Amino acid sequence: MKSQAHLQPVPDQAVASMPLDVITTAQELAPIFAKRAADYDANDRFVAENYQLLKETGLVSAAVPRELGGGGAEIRELSAMLRILGQACGSTALAFAMHTHQVAIPAWRWRHQNVAAVEPLLKRVAADKIVLLSSGGSDWIGGSGKAEKVEGGYRVSARKVFTSGAEAGNVLMTGAIVSDGDVDTVIHFGAPMSAAEVKVMDNWRVLGMRGTGSNDVAIENLFVPDASVSFSRRAGQWHPVFQTIATIGFTLVYSVYVGVAEKARDLAIEAARKRPANASVTGLAGRLDTALRGAQYAHRAMIAVVEKGEMSAESVNEVMIGRTLVARHGLEVVELAMELAGGGAFFRANGIERCFRDMQAARFHPLQSGPQAQYAGAIALGLPTAEVF
């Protein structure tokens, strides 16, 4: 029998007492997604059918507060949902995490900071089941793209990379740089994917997470009214909104990688049980579970930071340390899983090979290893972090 220990590595009353609808729905979808995963991967095909189920079951609005028509799921529940989906299909889970965090962040600001301006967007996600897109690293602290001030708004041109789920998206939550003398400002807005000036490219041919459909999105001369600009900030410097984005967003995204690691572990243990036990096999299995616990414990600490609700440079630091530890231990898990399972792991049909490739993407989200170490070091030494990213 396959071990299920990874689902609850240590007692956790908070998880046990959560509402079951979001988690149960994810558990019901997981076998369907798992059956499709290999085909999406082999054919570089976006997980479109899975997205349709995410809409039909209501998971697309899971993070919207109940008062606004959504599922009302909090960070711990959303993380569990994404872990379960990650065990079934890494591509579906990662692409959906990009939507989920774009909903969870304004939901948190609505609940905890009384930001009324986000309410129409949240209501629209709940009522119309729209999918929000994130352009990942291209909209990080430095910003990207060009916004030219014109009467009544801006004209924006940009190329946004790593736009997971672009094919299914309705609104791209993005930004562009306004150059004004010596100071560059980034404006943030939602770009309608239906606009003629917005086009999804076809360039996602990659090592892992092949079904995310993370194609570039090209924006050419799109008019953005002044009223559509949600906020602006100085380019190249941390802003309080980005402290919230980083703290919540990466906690959710790295839930997926914990799920991928858990799946690799289960597949490897299942394969190892079919072989005669010896000291080498036993030792590998022990190292594998130890590495997995490292990823799980680090991620639990990330969730605890979000639940504390104090978004700051310090919360960013703690979450980014967790992000590095989840990636480090997750990569160790998939390597040990390949070794423990033996030569069979080299075959695509086994599934471990896909987990190995999918986990490699954990290296590339902000803050990557160099900037993360610099940020943590600056916090430790009492130095400024405003321009460390």
ABEGO torsion letter per residue (X at the ends): XBBAAAABABBBAAAAABBAAAAAAAAAAAAAAAAAAAAAAAAGBBBAAAAAAAAAAGAAAAABBAAAGBAGBBAAAAAAAAAAAAAABAAAAAAAAAAAAAAAAAAAAAAAAGBAAAAAAAAAAAAAGBBBBBAEAAABAAEBEBBBBBBGEBBBBBBBBGBBGAAABABBBBBBBBBBEABBBBBBBBBBAABAABBBBBABBBABGAAAGBBBBBBBGBBBBAAABABBBBBGBBBAAAAAAAAAAAAAAAAAAAAAAAAAAAAAAAAAAABBBBAAAAAAAAAAAAAAAAAAAAAAAAAAAAAAGBBBAAAAAAAAAAAAAAAAAAAAAAAAAAAAAEAAAABAAAGAAAAAAAAAAAAABOBBAAAAAAAAAAAAAGBBAAABX
